[in-house]
Amino acid sequence: MRIQLFASALLLLVAVSSANPFAFYPDFRALRRGEEVSRIFQEGTDTSGVPPEDLIAATGGPVDSNQGSNESGNSNITAHDVAAAVSLQRLVVNISNPVAMVYATPPGQSREFLFVAQQTGQLLVVDTSTAFNLTNTTDDMNLEPYLILDVADDLVTLQEGYDERGLLGVAFHKEFATNGRFFIIYSSRTPAHPGALEPGASRACGAFSGPAGTCNLTAIDHVMRLAEYKMTAFEIPTDNSSSSSSTSNSSQFEKVGSVEFVRTILALEEPFSNHNGDNSLMVNSFDGMLYVGLGDGGCEYDPFEIALNKDSVFGKILRIDIDAIASRNDSCVEPLSTFSKLGRSCSSLAQSVSVFAFGIRNPSGIDFVSNNDTAQNWAAVVTDVGTVAYEEINYMVTPGAFYGYSFREGYACLNRTLVDQCSNETSLNASDPSQSFQADTSVAVEPITVLSHDDPSVLFPSAIIGGRLYQGKIQALRNKYVFTILGSEKSHKFLGNANLFYIDLNSLHSTHKGLYNRTVDDSVCTSSNATFDIAPGQSKADLEADRIKLDSAKSPSGLPIYSISIQYVWDILQSHFASSTAVNSDRTELLWGLQETISPVDRDGAIYRVVPVPKSTLGKPLA
């Protein structure tokens, strides 16, 4: 899901929130005049508590994603156009980490509702139509979530401080309004497995310095269960406003509707607790297939080279023909981790499962967008969380393509030398190679853009959180792909934990034509002469100090990344962590899920609507 933040970031969160809001304010207005943001950060300016009207456009303007635009490795940026300013309207409160948010029209209804997957195991529903019908977007609303489904009893016991497991995705059939079919994916504690941990435990990972037996895939942490349900009835109270302050995760939600369990589609054995792929379950509206983003099995640097392994289901994006499964009444309850076992144990269902992409580390969002230049007239936009260097946005148009991990991260080579101690794990060898996914790892498709963990202009991100294509009334964001990040210790110190960014996918057909499907020969990373920019086996401190930045001569340019100016909510940006984004079916409304802590069990989350800010309210214009 997300990579773990240091505990010091949480301590810093408390310290900064109580600080004098005007204690540090030297030369910050320079950012509004489009001066080089990297200079401000290099001088150590602490911007905590800067007034919101001066915070807007702090990182505004295009970020050159080649990660090497000057000798210091920082990017020059310019101020935003004033029309790009937005603010937030709170819609929903008192929820746990909203990992996934999806709009769908339930059976028997004429309008769509917002469905929210809480990490703690509850699928909630909210009627946001009242808010969207109001012309006043300045007043916050406290809309009441209702409970549709609770799988907490079959969920692993989540660690209170931080955990990447839980209910991680929900997706709806194209004909959900008539057939009621929907799908969830979650970290199940059952069925029991010979190597499984006791409930409540989490298998620690230290690929190079961890406990003995790390290089052992006979033990698993949990089972990722992909399950299908059917909604047979739905009704929601007309008055859904509430001021409830309950801290419970399920019992305090009023149950509405009726659902039935249909089948387990897959039960996948995860060796470690992390890299489960959150918000990466999506039905493609173009082809009607279910797409499932699966991480590399966890740990760090993919010690078993699972993402490269053609028999492993992990480190892949699977494409499942859910209508074919239903027509044959297929299911697969047998826990497995390989295509060969899937073919042996569930041969009928295996016919409906294919690999759309592989070489993925930890997908954190999937969206499907129109692209008339491709044979299928669409593309998948997939965000992939990096190790310690780069976050990726991938633009996928070719089924079965390889996206580089774990040879590469971003545009950099990953040193595999110290990983070889685990990569020959015998349990990964396919007993029936004919059942394995057949693919070529010699050529990788490059990301359309990357975010560097060392880049202040994108707030020193620790993880990218997948976005959505927006087509609403905010002119500056129309037809833009909007995404968010999980901040790091450094980002909080300077500009808060949360912010929204966008890229212009339309430019892939004009000024950046040819950027997608750009490939690289992986012999660059696998030959004896390869130059490694990221070296697993180092301590995190060494990685922070010694990471080699790509210079402009070696690094291709990606799509420019733009920061969105969010006004009047500095306290929210400073004190909250991003969880997910969502749009309604016609993509005219943009929602942003946030929470006050990174704990999966605290009910301190909220969902905000991104709303325009009239130019007349901006004060002095950006220079």
C-alpha positions as CSV (number, residue, x, y, z in Angstrom):
1,M,0.0,0.0,0.0
2,R,2.1,3.0,1.2
3,I,5.7,2.8,2.2
4,Q,6.1,3.2,5.9
5,L,6.7,6.7,7.3
6,F,9.3,7.2,10.1
7,A,8.0,7.6,13.6
8,S,9.8,11.0,13.7
9,A,7.4,12.3,11.1
10,L,4.5,11.7,13.5
11,L,6.4,13.5,16.3
12,L,7.1,16.3,14.0
13,L,3.4,16.5,13.1
14,V,2.6,17.2,16.7
15,A,5.4,19.7,17.2
16,V,4.7,21.8,14.2
17,S,0.9,21.9,14.8
18,S,1.5,23.7,18.1
19,A,4.2,26.0,16.7
20,N,3.8,29.8,16.3
21,P,2.2,30.0,12.8
22,F,4.3,33.0,11.9
23,A,7.5,31.9,13.5
24,F,9.2,31.1,10.1
25,Y,8.4,33.4,7.2
26,P,11.6,34.5,5.5
27,D,11.4,35.2,1.8
28,F,8.5,33.0,1.2
29,R,6.7,35.4,-1.0
30,A,9.5,34.8,-3.5
31,L,7.7,31.6,-4.4
32,R,4.7,33.6,-5.6
33,R,6.9,35.4,-8.1
34,G,8.0,32.2,-9.7
35,E,11.6,32.1,-8.3
36,E,13.4,28.9,-7.9
37,V,11.8,26.9,-5.2
38,S,14.9,24.7,-4.7
39,R,16.8,27.7,-3.4
40,I,14.2,28.3,-0.7
41,F,14.5,24.7,0.4
42,Q,18.3,24.6,0.2
43,E,18.4,27.6,2.6
44,G,16.3,25.6,5.1
45,T,13.3,27.8,5.2
46,D,10.6,26.3,7.4
47,T,7.2,27.2,5.9
48,S,5.1,25.7,8.7
49,G,2.2,28.0,9.5
50,V,2.6,30.3,6.5
51,P,-0.7,32.1,5.8
52,P,-2.8,30.2,3.2
53,E,-3.1,33.2,0.9
54,D,0.7,33.2,0.6
55,L,1.0,29.4,0.4
56,I,-0.9,29.1,-2.8
57,A,1.3,28.3,-5.8
58,A,4.2,27.5,-3.5
59,T,5.2,24.7,-5.8
60,G,3.1,25.9,-8.7
61,G,4.0,25.4,-12.3
62,P,5.6,22.7,-14.4
63,V,8.1,20.4,-12.7
64,D,10.7,19.1,-15.2
65,S,10.5,15.4,-14.4
66,N,13.9,14.6,-15.9
67,Q,15.2,14.9,-12.3
68,G,18.3,16.7,-13.4
69,S,17.4,20.2,-14.6
70,N,20.4,21.8,-13.0
71,E,23.7,20.8,-11.3
72,S,22.1,20.4,-7.9
73,G,19.4,18.0,-9.2
74,N,16.6,20.4,-8.4
75,S,13.9,21.6,-10.8
76,N,13.1,25.2,-11.6
77,I,9.4,26.0,-11.4
78,T,7.1,28.9,-12.2
79,A,4.0,30.2,-10.5
80,H,0.6,28.9,-11.3
81,D,-2.0,30.7,-13.3
82,V,-4.5,32.2,-10.8
83,A,-7.3,30.1,-12.4
84,A,-5.7,26.9,-11.0
85,A,-6.6,27.8,-7.4
86,V,-9.0,25.4,-5.7
87,S,-10.3,24.8,-2.2
88,L,-11.9,22.0,-0.3
89,Q,-15.4,21.4,1.0
90,R,-15.7,18.7,3.6
91,L,-18.4,16.1,2.7
92,V,-17.9,13.1,5.0
93,V,-16.4,12.8,8.5
94,N,-15.8,10.1,11.1
95,I,-14.5,7.4,8.9
96,S,-11.3,5.3,8.9
97,N,-8.7,5.3,6.2
98,P,-10.8,5.6,2.9
99,V,-8.5,3.5,0.8
100,A,-10.8,3.4,-2.2
101,M,-13.8,5.5,-3.3
102,V,-16.0,4.6,-6.3
103,Y,-19.2,5.9,-7.7
104,A,-21.9,3.5,-8.8
105,T,-25.7,3.4,-9.4
106,P,-27.2,0.6,-7.2
107,P,-30.1,-1.6,-8.4
108,G,-33.4,0.1,-8.3
109,Q,-31.9,3.6,-8.1
110,S,-31.8,6.4,-10.8
111,R,-28.7,8.1,-9.5
112,E,-25.2,7.1,-8.4
113,F,-23.9,6.9,-4.8
114,L,-20.4,7.1,-3.4
115,F,-19.0,3.8,-2.1
116,V,-16.1,3.9,0.3
117,A,-13.8,1.0,1.2
118,Q,-12.5,1.5,4.7
119,Q,-9.2,-0.2,5.5
120,T,-10.7,-1.7,8.6
121,G,-13.1,-3.9,6.5
122,Q,-16.3,-1.9,6.0
123,L,-17.8,-1.0,2.7
124,L,-19.8,2.2,3.2
125,V,-22.1,4.2,1.0
126,V,-22.8,8.0,1.0
127,D,-25.4,10.0,-0.9
128,T,-23.5,13.1,-2.1
129,S,-26.2,14.4,-4.4
130,T,-27.4,17.0,-2.0
131,A,-23.9,18.5,-1.8
132,F,-23.4,18.5,-5.5
133,N,-26.8,20.2,-6.1
134,L,-25.8,23.2,-3.9
135,T,-24.3,26.2,-5.5
136,N,-22.7,27.2,-2.2
137,T,-19.4,25.2,-1.9
138,T,-18.0,27.1,1.1
139,D,-19.9,25.4,3.8
140,D,-18.7,22.1,5.0
141,M,-21.1,19.2,5.2
142,N,-21.2,16.2,7.5
143,L,-22.8,13.5,5.4
144,E,-23.6,10.2,7.1
145,P,-22.0,7.0,5.8
146,Y,-24.1,3.9,5.8
147,L,-22.8,0.3,6.0
148,I,-23.2,-2.0,3.1
149,L,-20.8,-4.8,4.0
150,D,-18.4,-5.7,6.8
151,V,-15.7,-8.3,6.3
152,A,-13.8,-7.3,9.5
153,D,-14.4,-10.8,11.0
154,D,-12.4,-12.3,8.1
155,L,-9.7,-9.6,8.1
156,V,-6.3,-9.9,9.5
157,T,-5.9,-8.0,12.8
158,L,-4.4,-4.6,11.7
159,Q,-1.4,-3.1,13.5
160,E,-2.6,0.1,15.2
161,G,0.3,2.3,14.3
162,Y,0.7,1.4,10.6
163,D,-0.4,-1.4,8.3
164,E,-0.7,-2.0,4.6
165,R,-3.2,-4.8,4.8
166,G,-7.0,-4.5,5.1
167,L,-9.9,-4.0,2.8
168,L,-8.0,-2.4,-0.2
169,G,-10.4,-2.1,-3.1
170,V,-13.9,-2.3,-4.4
171,A,-15.1,-2.4,-8.0
172,F,-18.5,-2.6,-9.7
173,H,-19.7,-4.5,-12.8
174,K,-20.6,-2.3,-15.8
175,E,-24.2,-3.4,-15.3
176,F,-24.2,-3.1,-11.6
177,A,-27.5,-1.1,-11.7
178,T,-29.2,-4.1,-13.1
179,N,-27.2,-7.2,-11.9
180,G,-25.9,-5.9,-8.6
181,R,-22.5,-7.5,-9.0
182,F,-19.5,-6.0,-7.2
183,F,-16.1,-7.1,-6.1
184,I,-13.8,-6.5,-3.2
185,I,-10.2,-7.5,-2.3
186,Y,-8.9,-7.7,1.2
187,S,-6.3,-9.3,3.5
188,S,-8.0,-12.4,4.8
189,R,-6.9,-14.4,7.9
190,T,-8.4,-17.6,6.4
191,P,-8.0,-20.2,5.2
192,A,-5.3,-21.5,7.5
193,H,-2.0,-22.2,5.8
194,P,0.9,-24.4,7.0
195,G,3.2,-21.4,7.3
196,A,0.7,-18.7,8.2
197,L,1.2,-16.5,11.2
198,E,-1.1,-16.3,14.2
199,P,-4.0,-13.8,13.9
200,G,-2.8,-10.3,14.7
201,A,0.8,-11.0,13.8
202,S,2.7,-9.3,10.9
203,R,5.6,-11.0,9.2
204,A,8.5,-8.6,9.6
205,C,10.7,-8.0,6.5
206,G,14.3,-7.2,6.4
207,A,15.5,-8.6,3.1
208,F,19.2,-8.1,4.0
209,S,19.3,-7.7,7.7
210,G,16.0,-9.2,8.9
211,P,15.2,-12.4,10.8
212,A,16.5,-15.7,9.8
213,G,14.3,-17.4,7.2
214,T,13.5,-14.2,5.3
215,C,14.4,-16.1,2.1
216,N,11.7,-18.6,2.6
217,L,8.4,-18.6,0.7
218,T,6.9,-21.6,2.5
219,A,5.6,-19.1,5.1
220,I,3.0,-16.5,4.3
221,D,1.7,-13.4,6.1
222,H,-1.9,-13.5,4.8
223,V,-4.2,-14.4,2.0
224,M,-5.4,-11.7,-0.4
225,R,-9.0,-12.7,-1.1
226,L,-10.7,-11.4,-4.3
227,A,-14.4,-12.0,-3.7
228,E,-17.6,-11.3,-5.6
229,Y,-20.9,-10.1,-4.0
230,K,-24.3,-9.3,-5.2
231,M,-26.5,-6.4,-4.0
232,T,-30.1,-7.6,-3.9
233,A,-31.7,-4.6,-2.4
234,F,-30.8,-1.0,-1.7
235,E,-32.5,1.9,0.2
236,I,-30.9,4.8,2.0
237,P,-32.6,7.3,4.3
238,T,-33.3,10.7,2.6
239,D,-31.8,12.6,5.6
240,N,-28.2,11.7,5.6
241,S,-26.7,14.5,7.7
242,S,-25.1,13.7,11.0
243,S,-22.9,15.2,13.7
244,S,-21.9,11.8,15.1
245,S,-18.5,11.7,16.9
246,S,-18.4,8.0,17.4
247,T,-14.9,6.3,17.2
248,S,-16.2,2.8,16.4
249,N,-15.5,1.4,12.9
250,S,-18.5,-0.7,12.2
251,S,-21.2,-1.0,14.8
252,Q,-22.0,2.7,14.8
253,F,-22.9,2.7,11.1
254,E,-26.5,2.0,10.2
255,K,-26.8,-1.0,7.9
256,V,-28.6,-0.4,4.6
257,G,-29.4,-2.6,1.7
258,S,-28.9,-6.3,1.3
259,V,-25.9,-8.2,-0.2
260,E,-25.1,-11.8,-0.8
261,F,-21.7,-13.5,-1.0
262,V,-21.3,-15.1,-4.5
263,R,-17.8,-16.6,-4.8
264,T,-14.2,-16.4,-4.0
265,I,-12.5,-15.6,-7.3
266,L,-8.9,-15.9,-6.1
267,A,-7.1,-16.5,-2.7
268,L,-3.5,-15.4,-3.1
269,E,-0.8,-16.2,-0.7
270,E,1.2,-13.0,0.3
271,P,4.6,-13.8,1.8
272,F,4.9,-10.4,3.6
273,S,2.5,-7.8,5.0
274,N,3.3,-5.0,2.6
275,H,3.0,-4.1,-1.1
276,N,-0.6,-5.4,-1.5
277,G,-1.7,-2.9,-4.1
278,D,-4.4,-0.6,-2.8
279,N,-7.1,1.2,-4.7
280,S,-6.1,-1.0,-7.7
281,L,-9.2,-3.0,-8.2
282,M,-11.2,-1.5,-11.1
283,V,-13.7,-2.6,-13.8
284,N,-12.7,-1.2,-17.2
285,S,-15.7,0.6,-18.6
286,F,-14.3,0.1,-22.1
287,D,-14.0,-3.7,-22.1
288,G,-15.9,-4.7,-19.0
289,M,-13.0,-6.7,-17.6
290,L,-12.0,-6.6,-13.9
291,Y,-8.4,-5.4,-13.4
292,V,-6.5,-6.4,-10.3
293,G,-3.2,-4.6,-9.4
294,L,-1.0,-6.8,-7.2
295,G,2.3,-5.8,-5.6
296,D,5.5,-7.8,-5.6
297,G,4.7,-9.8,-2.5
298,G,6.2,-7.3,-0.1
299,C,9.5,-6.9,1.7
300,E,12.0,-4.5,0.1
301,Y,13.6,-4.6,-3.4
302,D,11.6,-7.7,-4.3
303,P,14.1,-10.2,-2.8
304,F,12.6,-13.2,-4.6
305,E,12.3,-11.3,-7.9
306,I,8.6,-12.1,-7.8
307,A,7.7,-9.2,-10.1
308,L,10.0,-10.7,-12.8
309,N,8.9,-14.3,-12.2
310,K,6.6,-15.4,-15.0
311,D,4.9,-18.0,-12.9
312,S,4.1,-15.8,-9.9
313,V,0.8,-13.9,-9.9
314,F,2.4,-11.0,-7.9
315,G,4.1,-7.9,-9.4
316,K,1.4,-8.0,-12.1
317,I,-1.9,-6.4,-13.1
318,L,-4.3,-9.2,-13.8
319,R,-7.2,-9.0,-16.2
320,I,-10.2,-11.2,-15.4
321,D,-13.2,-11.9,-17.6
322,I,-15.9,-11.7,-14.9
323,D,-18.7,-12.4,-17.3
324,A,-17.1,-15.7,-18.4
325,I,-16.6,-16.6,-14.8
326,A,-20.2,-16.0,-14.0
327,S,-21.4,-18.0,-17.0
328,R,-19.4,-21.1,-15.9
329,N,-20.1,-20.4,-12.2
330,D,-16.3,-20.6,-11.6
331,S,-14.6,-20.0,-8.3
332,C,-11.1,-20.7,-6.8
333,V,-10.9,-21.1,-3.0
334,E,-7.5,-22.9,-3.1
335,P,-4.8,-20.6,-1.8
336,L,-2.1,-20.1,-4.4
337,S,0.6,-17.8,-5.6
338,T,1.5,-19.1,-9.1
339,F,-0.2,-19.5,-12.5
340,S,0.8,-23.1,-12.7
341,K,-1.1,-23.9,-9.5
342,L,-4.0,-21.9,-10.7
343,G,-4.1,-24.0,-13.9
344,R,-3.9,-27.2,-11.9
345,S,-6.4,-26.4,-9.2
346,C,-8.9,-24.1,-11.0
347,S,-8.4,-24.8,-14.6
348,S,-11.8,-23.5,-15.7
349,L,-11.3,-20.1,-13.9
350,A,-7.7,-19.9,-15.2
351,Q,-9.1,-19.6,-18.7
352,S,-10.5,-16.2,-17.7
353,V,-7.3,-14.8,-16.1
354,S,-4.6,-13.1,-18.1
355,V,-1.7,-10.7,-17.4
356,F,-2.2,-7.2,-18.6
357,A,1.1,-5.9,-17.2
358,F,4.1,-7.1,-15.2
359,G,7.2,-5.8,-13.6
360,I,5.1,-3.8,-11.1
361,R,6.3,-3.0,-7.5
362,N,3.2,-1.7,-5.6
363,P,0.3,-0.3,-7.7
364,S,-1.6,2.4,-5.9
365,G,-4.3,3.3,-8.4
366,I,-5.7,2.4,-11.8
367,D,-7.8,4.6,-14.1
368,F,-8.9,3.9,-17.7
369,V,-8.9,6.8,-20.2
370,S,-9.8,7.1,-23.9
371,N,-7.0,6.9,-26.4
372,N,-8.1,6.7,-30.1
373,D,-4.5,6.1,-31.2
374,T,-4.6,2.6,-29.8
375,A,-6.3,-0.5,-31.2
376,Q,-8.6,-0.8,-28.2
377,N,-9.2,3.0,-28.0
378,W,-8.3,3.2,-24.4
379,A,-5.3,3.2,-22.0
380,A,-4.7,2.4,-18.4
381,V,-3.0,5.0,-16.2
382,V,-1.3,3.1,-13.3
383,T,0.7,4.6,-10.4
384,D,3.4,2.5,-8.9
385,V,5.0,3.2,-5.5
386,G,8.8,3.3,-5.5
387,T,11.4,1.9,-3.1
388,V,13.4,4.9,-1.9
389,A,14.0,6.9,-5.0
390,Y,11.2,7.4,-7.6
391,E,7.5,7.2,-7.9
392,E,6.1,6.3,-11.3
393,I,3.0,7.1,-13.5
394,N,2.7,4.4,-16.2
395,Y,0.6,4.7,-19.3
396,M,-0.4,1.2,-20.4
397,V,-1.6,0.4,-23.9
398,T,-0.1,-3.0,-24.8
399,P,-1.4,-6.1,-23.0
400,G,1.4,-8.2,-21.4
401,A,4.0,-5.5,-21.5
402,F,6.9,-5.3,-19.0
403,Y,7.4,-2.2,-16.9
404,G,10.8,-2.7,-15.6
405,Y,10.7,-3.7,-11.9
406,S,12.8,-5.0,-10.3
407,F,15.5,-4.2,-12.9
408,R,14.5,-0.6,-12.9
409,E,12.8,2.1,-10.8
410,G,11.7,5.2,-12.6
411,Y,14.4,5.8,-15.2
412,A,17.1,4.3,-12.9
413,C,18.7,0.9,-12.7
414,L,18.3,-1.1,-9.6
415,N,21.3,-3.1,-8.4
416,R,20.2,-6.7,-8.1
417,T,23.5,-8.1,-6.8
418,L,22.5,-8.4,-3.2
419,V,19.1,-9.7,-4.0
420,D,20.4,-12.9,-5.6
421,Q,20.5,-14.6,-2.2
422,C,16.7,-15.0,-2.4
423,S,15.9,-15.1,-6.1
424,N,16.7,-18.8,-6.5
425,E,14.0,-19.8,-4.1
426,T,13.0,-23.3,-5.3
427,S,9.3,-22.9,-4.5
428,L,9.1,-20.3,-7.2
429,N,10.0,-22.7,-9.9
430,A,6.9,-23.7,-11.9
431,S,6.0,-27.4,-11.7
432,D,4.2,-26.9,-15.1
433,P,6.0,-24.2,-17.1
434,S,3.3,-24.5,-19.8
435,Q,0.8,-22.8,-17.3
436,S,3.1,-19.9,-16.7
437,F,2.7,-16.4,-18.1
438,Q,5.0,-16.2,-21.2
439,A,6.7,-12.8,-21.5
440,D,9.8,-11.0,-22.5
441,T,11.8,-9.1,-19.8
442,S,14.5,-7.8,-22.2
443,V,12.6,-4.6,-23.1
444,A,10.8,-2.4,-20.6
445,V,8.2,0.2,-21.1
446,E,9.2,3.4,-19.4
447,P,7.0,5.5,-17.2
448,I,5.5,8.6,-18.7
449,T,6.7,10.6,-15.7
450,V,8.4,10.1,-12.4
451,L,8.6,11.9,-9.0
452,S,11.8,12.0,-7.1
453,H,11.8,11.5,-3.4
454,D,14.5,14.3,-3.2
455,D,12.5,16.8,-5.2
456,P,11.0,19.7,-3.2
457,S,8.8,20.8,-6.0
458,V,6.7,17.7,-5.5
459,L,7.0,17.9,-1.7
460,F,9.6,15.1,-1.2
461,P,7.0,12.3,-1.7
462,S,7.3,8.9,0.0
463,A,4.5,7.3,-2.1
464,I,2.4,8.3,-5.0
465,I,-1.4,7.7,-4.6
466,G,-3.2,7.0,-7.8
467,G,-5.5,9.6,-9.4
468,R,-8.4,10.1,-11.8
469,L,-9.0,12.0,-15.0
470,Y,-11.1,15.1,-14.2
471,Q,-13.5,16.7,-16.6
472,G,-15.5,19.1,-14.4
473,K,-16.0,22.8,-14.0
474,I,-12.6,23.8,-12.7
475,Q,-11.2,25.0,-16.0
476,A,-7.5,24.7,-15.2
477,L,-8.0,21.0,-14.2
478,R,-10.4,20.0,-17.0
479,N,-9.1,16.9,-18.9
480,K,-6.2,16.6,-16.5
481,Y,-5.1,13.5,-14.6
482,V,-5.2,14.6,-10.9
483,F,-3.2,12.5,-8.3
484,T,-1.9,12.9,-4.8
485,I,1.0,11.8,-2.6
486,L,1.8,10.5,0.8
487,G,4.2,13.0,2.3
488,S,7.5,12.3,4.0
489,E,9.3,13.7,7.0
490,K,10.9,16.3,4.8
491,S,7.6,17.3,3.1
492,H,5.9,17.9,6.4
493,K,8.7,20.1,7.6
494,F,8.4,22.4,4.7
495,L,4.9,22.3,3.0
496,G,2.7,19.8,4.8
497,N,1.9,16.1,4.2
498,A,-0.7,16.4,1.5
499,N,-1.1,18.1,-1.9
500,L,-2.7,17.5,-5.2
501,F,-0.9,17.4,-8.6
502,Y,-1.8,16.9,-12.2
503,I,-0.4,15.9,-15.5
504,D,-1.8,16.7,-18.9
505,L,-2.5,13.4,-20.7
506,N,-3.6,15.2,-23.8
507,S,-0.1,16.3,-24.5
508,L,0.8,12.7,-25.2
509,H,-0.9,13.2,-28.5
510,S,0.7,16.6,-29.2
511,T,3.8,18.1,-27.6
512,H,4.8,14.8,-25.9
513,K,3.6,12.5,-28.7
514,G,5.5,9.2,-28.5
515,L,6.2,9.4,-24.8
516,Y,4.0,6.5,-24.0
517,N,5.2,3.1,-25.2
518,R,8.7,4.4,-25.0
519,T,10.9,1.4,-24.3
520,V,14.4,0.7,-23.1
521,D,16.6,-2.3,-23.5
522,D,17.1,-3.8,-20.0
523,S,20.6,-4.9,-20.9
524,V,21.4,-1.4,-19.8
525,C,20.6,-2.5,-16.3
526,T,21.5,-6.2,-16.5
527,S,24.9,-6.2,-18.3
528,S,28.2,-6.3,-16.5
529,N,28.8,-2.7,-17.4
530,A,25.5,-1.4,-15.9
531,T,25.7,1.7,-13.8
532,F,23.4,1.4,-10.7
533,D,21.7,4.4,-9.4
534,I,20.0,2.6,-6.5
535,A,21.8,0.0,-4.5
536,P,19.8,-2.4,-2.3
537,G,21.6,-3.7,0.8
538,Q,22.5,-0.2,2.0
539,S,20.9,1.0,5.2
540,K,18.1,3.6,4.7
541,A,20.4,6.2,6.1
542,D,23.1,5.4,3.5
543,L,20.5,5.3,0.8
544,E,19.4,8.8,1.7
545,A,22.9,10.0,1.8
546,D,24.4,8.2,-1.2
547,R,21.6,7.8,-3.7
548,I,23.0,8.7,-7.1
549,K,20.8,11.2,-8.9
550,L,20.4,10.8,-12.6
551,D,21.9,13.6,-14.6
552,S,20.2,15.2,-17.5
553,A,22.4,13.4,-20.0
554,K,21.1,10.0,-18.8
555,S,17.6,10.8,-17.9
556,P,14.8,11.0,-20.4
557,S,12.2,13.7,-19.9
558,G,8.7,12.8,-18.7
559,L,5.4,14.7,-18.7
560,P,5.6,17.9,-16.7
561,I,4.0,17.7,-13.3
562,Y,2.0,20.6,-12.0
563,S,1.1,21.4,-8.4
564,I,-2.5,22.5,-7.6
565,S,-2.9,25.6,-5.4
566,I,-5.2,24.7,-2.5
567,Q,-6.4,27.7,-0.6
568,Y,-7.8,28.4,2.9
569,V,-7.1,24.9,4.2
570,W,-3.5,25.1,5.3
571,D,-4.3,23.4,8.6
572,I,-5.7,20.4,6.7
573,L,-2.7,20.1,4.4
574,Q,-0.4,20.4,7.3
575,S,-2.0,17.9,9.6
576,H,-3.5,15.2,7.3
577,F,-2.3,12.3,5.2
578,A,-3.7,11.6,1.7
579,S,-5.6,8.3,1.2
580,S,-7.3,8.3,-2.2
581,T,-9.0,10.3,-4.9
582,A,-12.2,9.7,-6.8
583,V,-14.5,11.1,-9.5
584,N,-18.1,10.5,-10.3
585,S,-19.1,8.6,-13.4
586,D,-19.1,11.6,-15.7
587,R,-15.9,12.8,-14.0
588,T,-17.3,16.2,-13.2
589,E,-16.7,16.0,-9.4
590,L,-13.3,15.4,-7.8
591,L,-13.1,14.0,-4.3
592,W,-10.0,13.6,-2.0
593,G,-9.8,11.2,1.0
594,L,-7.7,12.4,3.9
595,Q,-6.9,11.2,7.4
596,E,-5.2,12.8,10.4
597,T,-2.9,9.8,11.2
598,I,-1.5,6.9,9.2
599,S,-3.1,4.5,11.6
600,P,-5.6,2.2,9.8
601,V,-7.9,1.8,12.8
602,D,-8.4,5.4,13.9
603,R,-11.7,6.9,12.8
604,D,-10.1,10.3,12.0
605,G,-10.6,10.3,8.2
606,A,-12.7,12.6,6.0
607,I,-13.6,13.0,2.4
608,Y,-13.4,16.4,0.7
609,R,-14.8,17.8,-2.5
610,V,-12.4,19.8,-4.6
611,V,-14.1,23.1,-5.5
612,P,-13.2,26.1,-7.5
613,V,-12.1,29.4,-5.9
614,P,-13.4,32.5,-7.7
615,K,-10.7,34.9,-8.8
616,S,-12.3,37.7,-6.8
617,T,-11.4,36.0,-3.6
618,L,-7.8,35.5,-4.2
619,G,-6.4,38.8,-3.0
620,K,-3.5,40.0,-5.0
621,P,-2.8,38.0,-8.1
622,L,0.3,35.8,-8.6
623,A,3.1,37.7,-10.1
